[in-house]
């Protein structure tokens, strides 16, 4: 220190600030965490989960939904054919299922299982999208799954029957009534295996045509419907949240007219703020989607009747779909960090 210069202690006094809190006056929406979850298609292979599953600890989603839980569809990556044998002698391989359920359970994430597509022994004409060749066989398959989970002490929080059966022939080649039969026999099987299973459908592909007759069928046949599930992908980048607001309003209106469903949860269990066009390195990989996620989360917080939102997707699946928060190489995207910030 130069001669003649002394070090003096410094003191700064902050001005007095008075803060008043009135807990009777709500401001904005409560930042609920367990409303938000994630989704992966069955195309994501076990090797990706083994490498990247710890990243789920950073975002802490309430659940992870998997469609195609029964394999059979092309590129499904857990156990491609977990159900084999014949209609009269069905055989099961729970290896891939048990591994993923265990990975999620140990990290505090609820497994959300969507039962599709048609197991090989029950396919009609070798088509994984077909209705079951045997409805009792279908019932037996779903019974086997919930019974296995219960006996193995593996916690599966949600059991959903099929994925987007109303999306033309993309995932289901049967009719609406065929799906209703599939749902009826499926719920019977699920509850036979676990009387406490939380069951839902119909996993609608941004449509309402089937919802009214579906709800009527559930009531007429005294079937369980713990949650009504549906999906939304906007038609344009700037379409949200207006498009989901209109879709959600129509669903809430249909549910409100039926007192039997006052306790039925609403699950938007596939959602993305951007339209379906997710090439590797596309706009969904950039910062814009991150800000859109936070914008739309704020909208969802303003909708207390909407119980669950599963972001699509958690991981890139490949096969033309790179919508994940985590790249196919295991790196975090901007949208991952936005979810983590929330």
Secondary structure as UniProt FT lines:
FT   TURN            3..4
FT   TURN            23..24
FT   TURN            34..35
FT   STRAND          36..40
FT   TURN            42..43
FT   HELIX           46..52
FT   HELIX           53..55
FT   HELIX           56..59
FT   STRAND          63..66
FT   TURN            69..70
FT   TURN            74..75
FT   TURN            80..81
FT   STRAND          83..86
FT   TURN            87..88
FT   STRAND          89..92
FT   HELIX           95..105
FT   TURN            106..108
FT   STRAND          110..115
FT   HELIX           120..122
FT   TURN            125..126
FT   TURN            128..129
FT   HELIX           135..151
FT   TURN            152..153
FT   STRAND          156..161
FT   TURN            165..166
FT   TURN            168..169
FT   HELIX           176..193
FT   TURN            195..196
FT   STRAND          199..205
FT   TURN            209..210
FT   HELIX           211..220
FT   TURN            221..222
FT   STRAND          227..233
FT   TURN            237..238
FT   TURN            240..241
FT   HELIX           242..256
FT   HELIX           259..261
FT   TURN            262..263
FT   STRAND          265..272
FT   TURN            280..281
FT   HELIX           283..285
FT   HELIX           287..301
FT   TURN            304..305
FT   STRAND          308..312
FT   TURN            319..320
FT   TURN            328..329
FT   HELIX           334..341
//
